[in-house]
Amino acid sequence: MDTPTLTDGGGRKGGRSPRPDPADRRQLAESPVSLRRIMRLFTPYRARLGVIIALIVSSSVIGLAQPFLVRHVIDAALPRQDVRLLLWCVGGMVAVAVASAAIGVVQTWMSTAVGQQVMHRLRTDLFAHLQRQSVGFFTRTRGGEVQSRLTHDISGMQSVVTSTATSIAANVTVVIGTAVAMAALSWRLALLSLVVLPPAVWLTRQVARMRHTITAERQRRLADMHVQVEESLSVSGVLLSKTLGAAPAMTRRFEETSHDLVGLEIRSRLAGRWRMATMNIIFATIPAVIYLAAGLPATSGGMTIGTLVAFTALQGTLFRPLMALLNVGVDITASLALFSRIFEYQDLPVEIDDPAAPADVRREAVRGDVTFDAITFAYDDGAPVLEGIDLAVPAGTTLALVGETGSGKSTLASLVARLHDPTSGRVRIDGTDLRDLRLTDLAELVGVVTQETYLLHASVKDNLLHARPDATDTQIEEACRAARIHHVIAALPQGYDTVVGARGHRFSGGEKQRLAIARTLLRDPRILVLDEATSALDNETERAIQGALDEVSIGRTTITIAHRLSTVRNADQIAVLDKGRVVELGTHDELLVAGGRYAALVRGGLTAEPLAA
């Protein structure tokens, strides 16, 4: 929904389209914005906003004194050779310039400070609110959309204070003050200006409208080109084109887009030139008409040269603020659309939140019994992916979940960390419903290691401290030794201070998973959820890690999603899931003897290593 930046023929930012962006209108239609809610954001800064408006009005009024001083110089000081009056007028001109500049600096400083403080409050509040959203929200929403609202939209809102609001106040003051001053100098020429201005404004808006249409199309084609470059010249894109022999087709597609841009670029630059040429013609025509009227006996009214020069100067300052006020609807619509997008996220309900009256939990008193009571779960009111799950995992024991892809293993495990809440039924720890626990207390009790390891672009140590900020170097090293990753880290150039790179590219998949395991072990949780935590490891490393996990699992309740038989066979319980239901439950030996689904999985050629990936 971002509005494309418009530039004139020389590549400079141009004026807004005379029409509001359709995307902004759609946004406001879908999520209307209350002006009262917007005003509440600025309530703490009412006094400063009043001062800002006063400074804007003062600067505009002071600036209107310049033409009158010029008239006195031309009509009185110079003809009479009155040096004293000349000095006063010249000094007044300098004083007006200095005062306007000083007021402008102070006004910019104050308005920017207010805008930044409002933006900071909104940005941090929105970030905190998004942190409270469930995993489901982020799976439904594009990551780029979240980032755009959190950064670009909120940054764009600063213009409401530092640009849109201040420019409206300044332009209104300038237009009213200039009109009054023009009437005071010559009411005849003021009336003539009212006749000349409307067609001039209409012509300029027509040219701007044409330019906007062309430039918008150019921006769309540029976006297409950027997508083609990103898709075709990335590592994945190049591999795809080489393996499919698609390079010639991709080149032709790029050539067509580039050819379209040639014509659009020419038309865009010509449209920008037409706009500038139109404005230049208007700026030259209006003074010419005024000079003509001043020279005709019927319209001059005995006008002096100084009055004519002053009037022409005022006329020159009227056109731009008047055009800006005519386009103010576009600015307001764009600003309201930004507020709408941000409020839309701020108003998102928190699906998984702390309870109103949380249960008191003492970490050292938690045994770690996990119970699933009649669990049913569905994503977004769809078909249930879990149905009628009843499982009891006594403290200190291990439950392994096996089944085909899509059977509901990961979903069931995610309920223990309350990444989702069941549609019906309860998940309990030591008899307490997870929904009665504070999220921070639950995070201390349950540690999760998934097959998709995410590492921050920071040092190894910082990544580990992310799980436990108060951990000592000794505790960090012990966790890494347990995860069989210490020797890898110690061999790095800066050891634990080595930056892992974007998404941990410095490490292999297996090394990243071992870091994730170390990060979880550092928190020392009572309950471990291992969602195929060793899936990226080779057989030898997997066995070593599994041995380490077996050691650290002693005394902990462990729920593991299995992909290899070696991970499963020693579990205290094995639950076989099929289409969201537990179809078998027992130990490895018991299930083999039963000859059911589990035995079929083992007999299907998966005995040695993988088990129902």
C-alpha positions as CSV (number, residue, x, y, z in Angstrom):
1,M,0.0,0.0,0.0
2,D,3.0,2.3,-0.1
3,T,2.5,5.4,-2.3
4,P,5.1,5.5,-5.1
5,T,7.5,8.5,-5.0
6,L,7.0,10.8,-7.9
7,T,9.8,12.7,-9.6
8,D,9.8,15.3,-12.2
9,G,11.8,15.1,-15.5
10,G,15.0,15.7,-13.7
11,G,14.5,12.9,-11.1
12,R,13.5,15.3,-8.3
13,K,10.5,14.7,-6.1
14,G,7.4,16.1,-7.6
15,G,4.1,17.3,-6.2
16,R,1.4,14.9,-5.2
17,S,-1.3,13.7,-7.5
18,P,-4.4,15.9,-7.4
19,R,-6.3,12.8,-6.5
20,P,-6.0,10.6,-3.4
21,D,-4.3,7.3,-3.9
22,P,-7.0,4.6,-4.4
23,A,-5.1,2.3,-2.0
24,D,-5.4,5.0,0.7
25,R,-9.1,5.3,0.1
26,R,-9.6,1.5,0.3
27,Q,-7.6,1.4,3.5
28,L,-9.8,4.1,5.1
29,A,-13.0,2.4,3.8
30,E,-11.9,-1.0,5.4
31,S,-10.5,0.6,8.6
32,P,-12.0,4.0,9.4
33,V,-10.0,6.3,11.6
34,S,-11.4,8.4,14.5
35,L,-9.9,11.9,14.6
36,R,-10.4,11.9,18.3
37,R,-8.1,8.8,18.6
38,I,-5.4,10.6,16.6
39,M,-5.7,13.7,18.7
40,R,-5.2,11.7,21.9
41,L,-1.8,10.8,20.6
42,F,-0.8,14.5,20.7
43,T,-2.6,15.4,23.9
44,P,0.6,15.3,26.0
45,Y,2.1,17.8,23.6
46,R,-0.7,20.3,23.4
47,A,1.3,23.2,24.8
48,R,4.2,22.6,22.3
49,L,1.8,22.2,19.4
50,G,0.3,25.6,20.3
51,V,3.7,27.2,20.3
52,I,4.5,25.6,17.0
53,I,1.3,27.0,15.4
54,A,2.1,30.4,16.9
55,L,5.6,30.3,15.4
56,I,4.2,29.3,12.0
57,V,1.7,32.2,12.0
58,S,4.3,34.6,13.2
59,S,6.8,33.6,10.5
60,S,4.2,34.0,7.8
61,V,3.0,37.4,9.0
62,I,6.5,38.7,9.4
63,G,7.3,37.6,5.9
64,L,4.5,39.7,4.5
65,A,6.3,42.9,5.7
66,Q,8.9,42.5,3.1
67,P,6.9,43.8,0.1
68,F,5.8,46.8,2.1
69,L,9.3,47.7,3.0
70,V,10.2,47.4,-0.7
71,R,7.4,49.8,-1.6
72,H,8.7,52.4,0.9
73,V,12.2,52.0,-0.5
74,I,11.1,52.6,-4.1
75,D,8.4,55.2,-3.5
76,A,9.9,57.2,-0.7
77,A,13.5,56.5,0.3
78,L,15.1,56.4,-3.1
79,P,13.2,59.3,-4.8
80,R,13.7,61.6,-1.8
81,Q,17.3,60.5,-1.1
82,D,16.2,59.8,2.5
83,V,19.1,57.9,3.8
84,R,17.6,57.6,7.3
85,L,14.4,56.0,5.9
86,L,16.5,53.8,3.5
87,L,18.5,52.5,6.4
88,W,15.4,51.7,8.4
89,C,13.8,49.9,5.4
90,V,16.9,47.9,4.6
91,G,17.4,47.1,8.3
92,G,13.8,46.0,8.4
93,M,14.4,43.7,5.4
94,V,17.4,42.1,7.1
95,A,15.5,41.8,10.4
96,V,12.6,40.1,8.7
97,A,14.9,37.6,7.0
98,V,16.7,36.9,10.3
99,A,13.5,36.6,12.3
100,S,11.9,34.3,9.7
101,A,15.0,32.1,9.6
102,A,15.3,31.9,13.4
103,I,11.6,31.1,13.8
104,G,11.8,28.5,11.1
105,V,14.7,26.7,12.9
106,V,12.9,26.7,16.2
107,Q,9.6,25.6,14.6
108,T,11.4,22.8,12.8
109,W,13.1,21.6,15.9
110,M,9.9,21.6,18.0
111,S,7.7,20.0,15.4
112,T,10.4,17.3,14.6
113,A,10.8,16.6,18.4
114,V,7.0,16.2,18.8
115,G,6.8,14.0,15.7
116,Q,9.7,11.8,16.8
117,Q,8.3,11.3,20.3
118,V,4.9,10.4,19.0
119,M,6.5,8.1,16.5
120,H,8.7,6.5,19.2
121,R,5.7,5.8,21.5
122,L,3.7,4.3,18.6
123,R,6.6,2.2,17.4
124,T,7.4,0.7,20.7
125,D,3.7,0.1,21.6
126,L,3.1,-1.6,18.3
127,F,6.2,-3.7,18.6
128,A,5.2,-4.8,22.1
129,H,1.7,-5.6,20.9
130,L,2.9,-7.6,17.9
131,Q,5.2,-9.6,20.3
132,R,2.0,-10.7,22.1
133,Q,0.4,-12.0,18.9
134,S,0.1,-15.7,18.4
135,V,2.2,-17.8,16.0
136,G,-0.9,-18.1,13.9
137,F,-0.9,-14.4,13.2
138,F,2.6,-14.5,11.8
139,T,1.8,-17.6,9.7
140,R,-1.1,-15.7,8.1
141,T,0.7,-12.4,7.6
142,R,3.6,-11.7,5.3
143,G,6.8,-10.7,7.2
144,G,7.4,-7.7,4.9
145,E,3.9,-6.4,5.7
146,V,4.6,-6.4,9.4
147,Q,8.0,-4.7,8.9
148,S,6.5,-2.1,6.6
149,R,3.9,-1.0,9.1
150,L,6.3,-1.0,12.0
151,T,8.9,1.1,10.2
152,H,7.8,2.8,7.0
153,D,4.2,3.6,8.1
154,I,5.2,5.0,11.5
155,S,8.1,6.9,10.0
156,G,5.7,8.4,7.4
157,M,3.4,9.5,10.2
158,Q,6.0,12.0,11.3
159,S,5.1,14.1,8.3
160,V,1.7,14.6,9.8
161,V,3.3,16.9,12.3
162,T,6.5,18.1,10.6
163,S,5.1,18.4,7.1
164,T,1.3,18.0,6.5
165,A,0.0,19.8,9.6
166,T,2.6,22.6,9.6
167,S,2.4,23.2,5.9
168,I,-1.4,23.5,6.2
169,A,-1.1,26.1,9.0
170,A,1.6,28.0,7.1
171,N,-0.2,27.9,3.7
172,V,-3.5,29.1,5.2
173,T,-1.7,31.9,7.0
174,V,0.2,32.9,3.9
175,V,-2.8,32.8,1.6
176,I,-5.1,34.8,3.9
177,G,-2.3,37.3,4.8
178,T,-1.2,37.7,1.2
179,A,-4.8,38.2,0.0
180,V,-5.4,40.9,2.6
181,A,-2.1,42.6,1.8
182,M,-2.8,42.6,-1.9
183,A,-6.2,44.1,-1.3
184,A,-4.6,46.8,0.9
185,L,-2.1,47.6,-1.9
186,S,-4.6,47.7,-4.8
187,W,-8.1,46.3,-4.7
188,R,-8.3,46.6,-8.5
189,L,-5.3,44.3,-9.1
190,A,-6.5,42.0,-6.4
191,L,-9.7,41.5,-8.2
192,L,-7.8,40.9,-11.5
193,S,-5.7,38.2,-9.7
194,L,-8.9,36.4,-8.7
195,V,-9.8,36.2,-12.4
196,V,-6.4,35.0,-13.6
197,L,-5.7,32.5,-10.9
198,P,-8.5,29.9,-11.4
199,P,-7.5,29.0,-15.0
200,A,-3.8,28.9,-14.0
201,V,-4.6,26.5,-11.2
202,W,-6.8,24.3,-13.4
203,L,-4.1,24.1,-16.1
204,T,-1.4,23.1,-13.6
205,R,-3.6,20.4,-12.0
206,Q,-4.4,18.9,-15.4
207,V,-0.7,18.6,-16.3
208,A,0.0,17.2,-12.8
209,R,-2.7,14.6,-13.3
210,M,-1.3,13.4,-16.6
211,R,2.2,13.2,-15.1
212,H,0.9,11.2,-12.2
213,T,-0.7,8.6,-14.4
214,I,2.5,8.1,-16.5
215,T,4.8,8.0,-13.5
216,A,2.6,5.5,-11.6
217,E,2.8,3.2,-14.6
218,R,6.5,3.6,-14.7
219,Q,6.8,2.7,-11.0
220,R,4.8,-0.4,-11.6
221,R,7.1,-1.5,-14.5
222,L,10.1,-0.7,-12.4
223,A,8.7,-2.9,-9.6
224,D,8.3,-5.7,-12.2
225,M,11.9,-5.3,-13.3
226,H,13.1,-5.5,-9.7
227,V,11.1,-8.7,-9.1
228,Q,12.6,-10.2,-12.2
229,V,16.1,-9.4,-11.2
230,E,15.5,-10.8,-7.7
231,E,13.9,-14.0,-8.9
232,S,16.3,-14.6,-11.8
233,L,19.7,-13.6,-10.5
234,S,19.4,-15.1,-7.0
235,V,21.2,-18.4,-6.3
236,S,17.9,-20.3,-6.4
237,G,16.8,-18.5,-9.6
238,V,20.1,-19.1,-11.4
239,L,20.0,-22.8,-10.5
240,L,16.4,-23.0,-11.7
241,S,17.2,-21.4,-15.0
242,K,20.2,-23.5,-15.6
243,T,18.6,-26.8,-14.7
244,L,15.5,-26.0,-16.8
245,G,17.2,-24.2,-19.7
246,A,15.0,-21.2,-19.0
247,A,17.7,-18.5,-19.3
248,P,16.6,-17.4,-22.9
249,A,13.0,-17.1,-21.8
250,M,13.9,-15.1,-18.7
251,T,16.2,-12.8,-20.8
252,R,13.3,-12.2,-23.3
253,R,11.0,-11.4,-20.5
254,F,13.5,-8.9,-19.0
255,E,14.1,-7.4,-22.4
256,E,10.3,-6.7,-22.8
257,T,10.1,-5.0,-19.4
258,S,13.2,-2.9,-20.1
259,H,11.8,-1.9,-23.5
260,D,8.5,-0.8,-21.9
261,L,10.4,1.3,-19.5
262,V,12.2,3.2,-22.3
263,G,8.9,4.6,-23.6
264,L,7.5,5.3,-20.1
265,E,10.7,7.0,-19.0
266,I,10.6,9.3,-22.0
267,R,6.9,10.1,-21.4
268,S,7.6,10.6,-17.7
269,R,10.4,13.1,-18.3
270,L,8.4,15.0,-20.9
271,A,5.4,15.1,-18.6
272,G,7.7,16.5,-15.9
273,R,9.0,19.1,-18.4
274,W,5.5,20.0,-19.4
275,R,4.6,20.6,-15.7
276,M,7.6,22.8,-15.2
277,A,7.0,24.6,-18.5
278,T,3.4,25.2,-17.5
279,M,4.3,26.7,-14.1
280,N,7.0,28.9,-15.7
281,I,4.4,30.2,-18.2
282,I,2.0,30.9,-15.4
283,F,4.7,32.6,-13.3
284,A,5.6,34.8,-16.3
285,T,2.0,35.5,-17.5
286,I,0.5,36.7,-14.2
287,P,3.0,39.5,-13.6
288,A,2.7,40.5,-17.2
289,V,-1.0,40.9,-16.9
290,I,-0.5,42.9,-13.7
291,Y,2.0,45.2,-15.4
292,L,-0.5,45.6,-18.2
293,A,-3.3,46.5,-15.8
294,A,-1.1,48.9,-13.9
295,G,-0.3,50.7,-17.2
296,L,-3.9,51.2,-18.3
297,P,-5.6,54.3,-17.0
298,A,-8.8,52.5,-16.4
299,T,-7.2,50.0,-14.0
300,S,-4.1,51.6,-12.6
301,G,-5.9,53.9,-10.1
302,G,-2.8,56.1,-9.9
303,M,-0.6,53.2,-8.7
304,T,3.0,53.9,-7.8
305,I,5.9,51.9,-9.0
306,G,6.7,50.7,-5.5
307,T,3.1,49.5,-5.0
308,L,3.4,47.6,-8.3
309,V,6.6,45.9,-7.4
310,A,5.3,45.0,-3.9
311,F,2.0,43.7,-5.4
312,T,3.9,41.6,-7.9
313,A,6.1,40.1,-5.2
314,L,3.0,39.2,-3.1
315,Q,1.3,37.7,-6.2
316,G,4.4,35.5,-6.7
317,T,4.1,34.1,-3.2
318,L,0.4,33.3,-3.5
319,F,0.4,30.6,-6.2
320,R,2.4,27.8,-4.5
321,P,0.6,27.9,-1.1
322,L,-2.7,28.1,-2.9
323,M,-1.9,25.0,-4.9
324,A,-0.7,23.2,-1.8
325,L,-4.1,24.0,-0.1
326,L,-6.0,22.7,-3.1
327,N,-4.1,19.4,-2.7
328,V,-4.5,19.2,1.1
329,G,-7.2,16.6,0.7
330,V,-4.7,14.2,-0.8
331,D,-2.2,14.9,2.1
332,I,-4.9,14.3,4.7
333,T,-6.1,11.1,3.1
334,A,-2.6,9.8,2.9
335,S,-1.9,10.7,6.5
336,L,-5.2,9.1,7.7
337,A,-4.4,6.0,5.8
338,L,-1.1,5.7,7.7
339,F,-2.9,6.0,11.0
340,S,-5.5,3.5,9.8
341,R,-2.8,0.9,8.9
342,I,-1.1,1.3,12.3
343,F,-4.3,1.3,14.3
344,E,-5.5,-1.8,12.4
345,Y,-2.5,-3.7,13.9
346,Q,-2.9,-2.1,17.3
347,D,-6.5,-3.2,17.5
348,L,-5.6,-6.9,16.7
349,P,-6.9,-9.0,19.6
350,V,-4.3,-10.9,21.6
351,E,-5.3,-14.5,21.1
352,I,-2.9,-15.9,23.7
353,D,-2.4,-13.7,26.7
354,D,-1.7,-13.8,30.4
355,P,-4.7,-14.7,32.5
356,A,-6.5,-12.1,34.6
357,A,-5.7,-14.0,37.8
358,P,-2.6,-16.1,37.1
359,A,-1.7,-19.1,39.2
360,D,1.4,-18.8,41.4
361,V,4.1,-21.0,40.1
362,R,7.4,-21.8,41.9
363,R,9.9,-23.2,39.5
364,E,11.6,-25.4,42.0
365,A,8.2,-27.0,43.1
366,V,7.1,-28.0,39.5
367,R,7.4,-31.7,38.9
368,G,6.6,-31.7,35.2
369,D,3.5,-33.8,34.7
370,V,2.0,-33.0,31.3
371,T,-1.6,-34.0,30.6
372,F,-3.6,-33.6,27.4
373,D,-7.3,-33.7,28.2
374,A,-9.7,-34.3,25.3
375,I,-7.7,-32.0,23.0
376,T,-9.3,-30.8,19.8
377,F,-7.6,-28.2,17.6
378,A,-8.3,-26.5,14.3
379,Y,-6.6,-23.7,12.5
380,D,-8.8,-20.6,11.8
381,D,-12.1,-22.5,12.2
382,G,-11.1,-25.1,9.6
383,A,-11.2,-28.9,9.8
384,P,-9.7,-30.2,13.1
385,V,-6.1,-31.3,12.8
386,L,-6.2,-32.8,16.3
387,E,-9.3,-34.6,17.7
388,G,-10.0,-36.3,21.0
389,I,-6.3,-36.5,22.2
390,D,-6.0,-37.9,25.7
391,L,-2.4,-38.4,26.9
392,A,-0.6,-38.4,30.2
393,V,3.1,-37.8,30.4
394,P,4.3,-38.4,34.0
395,A,7.1,-36.2,35.3
396,G,10.6,-37.3,34.2
397,T,9.4,-39.6,31.5
398,T,9.6,-39.4,27.7
399,L,6.8,-39.4,25.2
400,A,7.7,-39.9,21.5
401,L,5.2,-38.8,18.8
402,V,5.4,-40.6,15.5
403,G,3.2,-40.6,12.4
404,E,3.0,-39.6,8.8
405,T,3.6,-36.0,7.7
406,G,0.5,-34.0,8.5
407,S,-0.7,-36.3,11.2
408,G,-0.6,-33.5,13.8
409,K,2.7,-34.3,15.7
410,S,4.1,-30.8,15.6
411,T,0.8,-29.2,16.4
412,L,0.3,-31.3,19.4
413,A,3.8,-30.6,20.7
414,S,3.3,-26.8,20.1
415,L,0.4,-26.8,22.5
416,V,2.7,-27.6,25.4
417,A,4.6,-24.3,24.9
418,R,1.2,-22.6,24.3
419,L,2.2,-21.5,20.8
420,H,-1.5,-22.3,20.2
421,D,-4.5,-22.9,22.5
422,P,-6.6,-25.9,21.9
423,T,-10.0,-25.3,20.4
424,S,-11.4,-27.5,23.1
425,G,-9.9,-29.5,26.0
426,R,-7.0,-28.6,28.2
427,V,-3.3,-29.0,28.4
428,R,-2.1,-29.1,32.0
429,I,1.2,-29.1,33.9
430,D,1.0,-30.6,37.3
431,G,-2.8,-30.3,37.1
432,T,-2.7,-26.5,36.2
433,D,-4.3,-25.5,32.9
434,L,-1.6,-23.7,30.8
435,R,-4.1,-20.9,30.3
436,D,-3.9,-20.1,34.0
437,L,-0.1,-19.6,33.9
438,R,1.8,-16.4,33.0
439,L,3.5,-16.7,29.7
440,T,6.8,-15.8,31.2
441,D,6.4,-18.6,33.8
442,L,5.5,-21.1,31.1
443,A,8.5,-20.1,29.0
444,E,10.7,-20.9,32.0
445,L,9.2,-24.3,32.5
446,V,9.0,-25.5,28.8
447,G,12.0,-25.5,26.5
448,V,11.5,-26.0,22.7
449,V,14.0,-27.1,20.1
450,T,12.6,-27.3,16.5
451,Q,14.1,-28.5,13.3
452,E,14.2,-24.9,11.9
453,T,16.9,-23.2,13.9
454,Y,16.9,-19.4,14.0
455,L,20.0,-17.5,15.0
456,L,20.3,-13.8,15.4
457,H,23.0,-11.8,13.5
458,A,25.1,-11.5,16.6
459,S,27.9,-13.3,18.4
460,V,27.6,-16.9,19.5
461,K,27.5,-15.8,23.1
462,D,24.8,-13.2,22.5
463,N,22.7,-15.8,20.8
464,L,23.0,-18.1,23.8
465,L,22.4,-15.2,26.3
466,H,19.1,-14.5,24.4
467,A,17.7,-17.5,26.2
468,R,19.1,-16.6,29.6
469,P,20.6,-13.1,29.9
470,D,22.1,-13.7,33.4
471,A,24.0,-16.9,32.4
472,T,27.7,-17.0,33.4
473,D,30.5,-18.0,31.0
474,T,30.8,-21.3,32.8
475,Q,27.1,-22.1,32.4
476,I,27.3,-21.2,28.7
477,E,30.2,-23.5,28.2
478,E,28.6,-26.4,30.1
479,A,25.4,-26.1,27.9
480,C,27.6,-26.1,24.8
481,R,29.6,-29.1,25.9
482,A,26.3,-31.0,26.6
483,A,25.1,-30.1,23.1
484,R,28.5,-31.3,21.6
485,I,29.2,-27.9,20.1
486,H,31.8,-26.4,22.4
487,H,34.8,-27.7,20.4
488,V,33.3,-26.1,17.2
489,I,32.9,-22.7,18.9
490,A,36.4,-22.9,20.5
491,A,37.9,-23.3,17.1
492,L,36.4,-20.1,15.7
493,P,38.5,-17.0,15.3
494,Q,37.0,-15.2,18.2
495,G,35.5,-18.2,20.0
496,Y,32.2,-17.4,21.7
497,D,32.5,-13.7,20.5
498,T,32.4,-14.8,16.8
499,V,29.5,-13.3,14.9
500,V,27.4,-16.1,13.5
501,G,26.3,-14.1,10.4
502,A,22.8,-13.6,9.0
503,R,20.6,-16.6,10.0
504,G,23.8,-18.3,11.3
505,H,25.3,-18.9,7.8
506,R,28.7,-19.5,9.4
507,F,27.5,-22.9,10.7
508,S,26.2,-26.0,9.0
509,G,22.6,-27.2,9.6
510,G,23.7,-29.7,12.2
511,E,25.9,-27.1,14.1
512,K,23.0,-24.6,14.2
513,Q,20.8,-27.3,15.7
514,R,23.3,-28.1,18.3
515,L,23.5,-24.4,19.1
516,A,19.7,-24.3,19.5
517,I,19.9,-27.3,21.8
518,A,22.6,-25.6,23.9
519,R,20.5,-22.4,24.0
520,T,17.5,-24.4,25.3
521,L,19.6,-26.4,27.8
522,L,21.0,-23.1,29.2
523,R,17.5,-22.3,30.4
524,D,17.3,-25.6,32.3
525,P,13.6,-26.2,31.6
526,R,11.6,-28.8,33.5
527,I,9.9,-29.9,30.3
528,L,11.6,-30.4,26.9
529,V,9.8,-30.4,23.6
530,L,12.1,-31.7,20.8
531,D,10.4,-31.2,17.4
532,E,12.8,-33.3,15.2
533,A,15.6,-31.5,16.9
534,T,18.3,-33.8,15.4
535,S,16.9,-33.9,11.9
536,A,19.8,-32.0,10.3
537,L,22.5,-34.2,11.9
538,D,24.4,-37.0,10.4
539,N,24.1,-40.4,12.0
540,E,27.2,-40.2,14.1
541,T,26.5,-36.7,15.4
542,E,22.8,-37.6,15.9
543,R,23.8,-40.5,18.1
544,A,26.2,-38.3,20.1
545,I,23.5,-35.6,20.5
546,Q,20.9,-38.1,21.4
547,G,23.2,-39.4,24.1
548,A,23.6,-35.9,25.5
549,L,19.8,-35.4,25.3
550,D,19.3,-38.6,27.1
551,E,21.6,-37.4,29.9
552,V,20.0,-34.0,30.2
553,S,16.5,-35.5,30.0
554,I,17.0,-37.3,33.2
555,G,14.6,-35.8,35.7
556,R,12.9,-33.8,32.9
557,T,9.7,-34.5,31.1
558,T,10.5,-34.9,27.4
559,I,8.1,-34.8,24.4
560,T,9.9,-35.6,21.2
561,I,8.8,-35.8,17.6
562,A,10.7,-38.7,16.2
563,H,12.1,-39.1,12.7
564,R,14.5,-42.0,13.5
565,L,14.0,-45.3,15.2
566,S,17.0,-44.6,17.5
567,T,15.2,-41.6,18.9
568,V,12.0,-43.6,19.6
569,R,12.8,-47.0,20.8
570,N,13.9,-46.0,24.4
571,A,11.0,-43.7,25.0
572,D,8.7,-44.5,28.0
573,Q,5.7,-44.1,25.7
574,I,5.2,-43.9,22.0
575,A,2.1,-42.3,20.6
576,V,1.3,-43.0,17.0
577,L,-0.8,-40.3,15.4
578,D,-2.9,-40.6,12.2
579,K,-5.1,-37.8,10.9
580,G,-5.1,-36.0,14.2
581,R,-5.9,-39.0,16.4
582,V,-3.8,-41.2,18.7
583,V,-4.3,-44.6,17.1
584,E,-1.7,-46.5,19.2
585,L,0.1,-45.9,22.5
586,G,2.7,-48.0,24.2
587,T,6.4,-48.8,24.4
588,H,8.5,-49.9,21.4
589,D,8.3,-53.6,22.3
590,E,4.6,-53.4,23.1
591,L,3.7,-51.8,19.8
592,L,5.8,-54.2,17.8
593,V,4.0,-57.1,19.4
594,A,0.6,-55.5,18.7
595,G,1.4,-55.5,15.0
596,G,-0.5,-52.3,14.2
597,R,0.4,-49.0,12.6
598,Y,3.7,-48.6,14.4
599,A,4.8,-52.1,13.4
600,A,3.9,-51.3,9.8
601,L,6.0,-48.2,9.9
602,V,9.0,-50.2,11.2
603,R,8.5,-53.0,8.7
604,G,8.3,-50.5,5.8
605,G,12.0,-50.4,5.4
606,L,12.6,-47.7,8.0
607,T,14.0,-49.9,10.8
608,A,17.5,-48.6,10.7
609,E,17.2,-44.9,10.7
610,P,14.3,-42.8,9.5
611,L,10.9,-43.4,11.0
612,A,7.9,-41.8,9.3
613,A,9.4,-38.4,8.4
